[in-house]
Amino acid sequence: MHVAVIGSGYVGLVAGACLAETGNDVICVDKDATKITRLQRNEIPIYEPGLEPMVQRNQTEGRLTFTTDLGTAVRASKVVLIAVGTPPGEDGSADLQHVLAVAREIGRNMNEPKVVVTKSTVPVGTAEKVRAAVKSETETPFSVCSNPEFLKEGAAIDDFMKPDRVVIGVDNDDARAIMGELYAPFTRQGGNRVLFMDIASAEVTKYAANAMLATRISFMNQMATFCELVGADVNNVRLGIGSDQRIGRAFLYPGPGYGGSCFPKDVKAIIRTAEDLGLSLDVLKSVEDVNDRQKLVVLRKAQRFLGDDLTGKTIGIWGLAFKAETDDMREAPAIPLIEGLLDAGARVQAHDPKATDQARLIFGDRVMYAADPYSAAHGADALVVMTEWLVYRNPDFERLRKLLRRPLLLDGRNLYEPDRMAALGFEYHGIGRRSPM
Ligand SMILES: NC(=O)c1ccc[n+]([C@@H]2O[C@H](COP(=O)([O-])OP(=O)(O)OC[C@H]3O[C@@H](n4cnc5c(N)ncnc54)[C@H](O)[C@@H]3O)[C@@H](O)[C@H]2O)c1
């Protein structure tokens, strides 16, 4: 099948590469000419495990091409996926200007009937706006589908190739057949089904999924705070509730607050959509409040042990990305932490395996970027773990303790065992963990 993917970011690039991998002819479009030139040279502008060889292979074999020319890509394709960004507007609602601009341009290039698919995360009702925008430019018949994307950065290829489910909102049989054919290679294994539904339900499903996951995180973060107050260990509580099949194990890890390009903006956007309709989504408003406070929990711990004024203190930080296996720093909890530390007068020396370039765009030279984890700890008054990168899981603790000026270890991801850390000579504090005996 001939497919155009408009927007070659985390979602568009992964979708384009995976669709080419299954034999489709895919043209990926982006308005960012530098990005496209790099992609044409097989240089991947983001870090995503497994993406580079897949792009390389499919580009070499001629199934995947990159262009800034949206019109040519649309005219050559039967299915057009819209995967451009939908950043939060000032009032928290999803900003649809990119989606609708693309829709109008698709309309201007509608040379034969096509299926136009919204893959970006868009509020309920957007498919109808896309339909109107395309229609304003063409007489040619076309279909609109909603096909929200559920991939996780860091495991995006796997998620796309072996999805738990594919959600497709359609309103006619032809579009349903075409979308079913497109996704058939990814849903052959038992369990990973295509769920066809009406368009509005597909749009809501994406927000409901992210809102539910964010809710679990904020819930566990509050349980962690509660555990600290009553002398319980949230890790035991997590295991205790996670083994209940009705609850399940995933997304029960407390931490420094959720970040990234999706949860914060999607929670905001669904609250806003509901508000416009006179409904207050109180649960989600609390989820957001808890998360805003949680992003400062590690900073408050640092100040509890080192004092409010951190002038003359050095803080080492392990991990800048909002989670492991990505270079994405959008809404990363490390940002308010570092801003808070710098405001309080601290010197910050940070390490991240992949996100240093992104961090430089945010902090410039206000932060020292360490080439390896141990250099970030060198001479520091505390070491803070902010991202659960594998490389931080089992370091040389003896070496680490000696490098630190004060062996204060603030573990924002609960990577280590409190008793073991105490035995190794650290002053250790996790999130909601019971203090060492
Ligand atoms: N990143 C994720 O993990 C993830 C997961 C699921 C869904 N989503 C959703 O998918 C959408 C895209 O997210 P992303 O993370 O890939 O964003 P991104 O910012 O990485 O990529 C978006 C790309 O679209 C391009 N673009 C913008 N306007 C354009 C136009 N008019 N023509 C051509 N290209 C244009 C930008 O240059 C950019 O490269 C968002 O709605 C997001 O919420 C993201």
PDBQT file of the ligand as one rigid body, heavy atoms in Angstrom, charges set to zero:
ROOT
HETATM    1  N1  LIG A 501       6.008  10.823  21.610  1.00  0.00    +0.000 N 
HETATM    2  C1  LIG A 501       5.207   9.860  22.028  1.00  0.00    +0.000 C 
HETATM    3  O1  LIG A 501       5.606   8.982  22.807  1.00  0.00    +0.000 OA
HETATM    4  C2  LIG A 501       3.778   9.807  21.561  1.00  0.00    +0.000 A 
HETATM    5  C3  LIG A 501       3.038   8.622  21.750  1.00  0.00    +0.000 A 
HETATM    6  C4  LIG A 501       1.732   8.575  21.300  1.00  0.00    +0.000 A 
HETATM    7  C5  LIG A 501       1.144   9.679  20.686  1.00  0.00    +0.000 A 
HETATM    8  N2  LIG A 501       1.878  10.824  20.526  1.00  0.00    +0.000 N 
HETATM    9  C6  LIG A 501       1.242  11.955  19.845  1.00  0.00    +0.000 C 
HETATM   10  O2  LIG A 501       1.685  11.979  18.498  1.00  0.00    +0.000 OA
HETATM   11  C7  LIG A 501       1.804  13.336  18.034  1.00  0.00    +0.000 C 
HETATM   12  C8  LIG A 501       3.231  13.602  17.564  1.00  0.00    +0.000 C 
HETATM   13  O3  LIG A 501       4.081  13.467  18.679  1.00  0.00    +0.000 OA
HETATM   14  P1  LIG A 501       5.669  13.368  18.510  1.00  0.00    +0.000 P 
HETATM   15  O4  LIG A 501       6.217  13.061  19.862  1.00  0.00    +0.000 OA
HETATM   16  O5  LIG A 501       5.981  12.483  17.353  1.00  0.00    +0.000 OA
HETATM   17  O6  LIG A 501       5.990  14.890  18.143  1.00  0.00    +0.000 OA
HETATM   18  P2  LIG A 501       7.353  15.474  17.522  1.00  0.00    +0.000 P 
HETATM   19  O7  LIG A 501       7.382  16.880  17.956  1.00  0.00    +0.000 OA
HETATM   20  O8  LIG A 501       8.494  14.573  17.852  1.00  0.00    +0.000 OA
HETATM   21  O9  LIG A 501       7.129  15.396  15.947  1.00  0.00    +0.000 OA
HETATM   22  C9  LIG A 501       6.185  16.157  15.245  1.00  0.00    +0.000 C 
HETATM   23  C10 LIG A 501       6.794  16.498  13.886  1.00  0.00    +0.000 C 
HETATM   24  O10 LIG A 501       5.789  17.111  13.080  1.00  0.00    +0.000 OA
HETATM   25  C11 LIG A 501       6.432  18.082  12.272  1.00  0.00    +0.000 C 
HETATM   26  N3  LIG A 501       5.440  19.032  11.748  1.00  0.00    +0.000 N 
HETATM   27  C12 LIG A 501       4.736  19.984  12.429  1.00  0.00    +0.000 A 
HETATM   28  N4  LIG A 501       3.930  20.659  11.582  1.00  0.00    +0.000 NA
HETATM   29  C13 LIG A 501       4.123  20.123  10.352  1.00  0.00    +0.000 A 
HETATM   30  C14 LIG A 501       3.581  20.395   9.072  1.00  0.00    +0.000 A 
HETATM   31  N5  LIG A 501       2.667  21.362   8.895  1.00  0.00    +0.000 N 
HETATM   32  N6  LIG A 501       3.998  19.649   8.031  1.00  0.00    +0.000 NA
HETATM   33  C15 LIG A 501       4.913  18.685   8.204  1.00  0.00    +0.000 A 
HETATM   34  N7  LIG A 501       5.479  18.383   9.388  1.00  0.00    +0.000 NA
HETATM   35  C16 LIG A 501       5.076  19.091  10.455  1.00  0.00    +0.000 A 
HETATM   36  C17 LIG A 501       7.462  18.704  13.204  1.00  0.00    +0.000 C 
HETATM   37  O11 LIG A 501       8.490  19.364  12.485  1.00  0.00    +0.000 OA
HETATM   38  C18 LIG A 501       7.963  17.477  13.955  1.00  0.00    +0.000 C 
HETATM   39  O12 LIG A 501       9.085  16.890  13.341  1.00  0.00    +0.000 OA
HETATM   40  C19 LIG A 501       1.362  14.212  19.209  1.00  0.00    +0.000 C 
HETATM   41  O13 LIG A 501      -0.009  14.488  19.074  1.00  0.00    +0.000 OA
HETATM   42  C20 LIG A 501       1.593  13.318  20.412  1.00  0.00    +0.000 C 
HETATM   43  O14 LIG A 501       0.749  13.637  21.493  1.00  0.00    +0.000 OA
HETATM   44  C21 LIG A 501       3.187  10.905  20.927  1.00  0.00    +0.000 A 
ENDROOT
TORSDOF 0
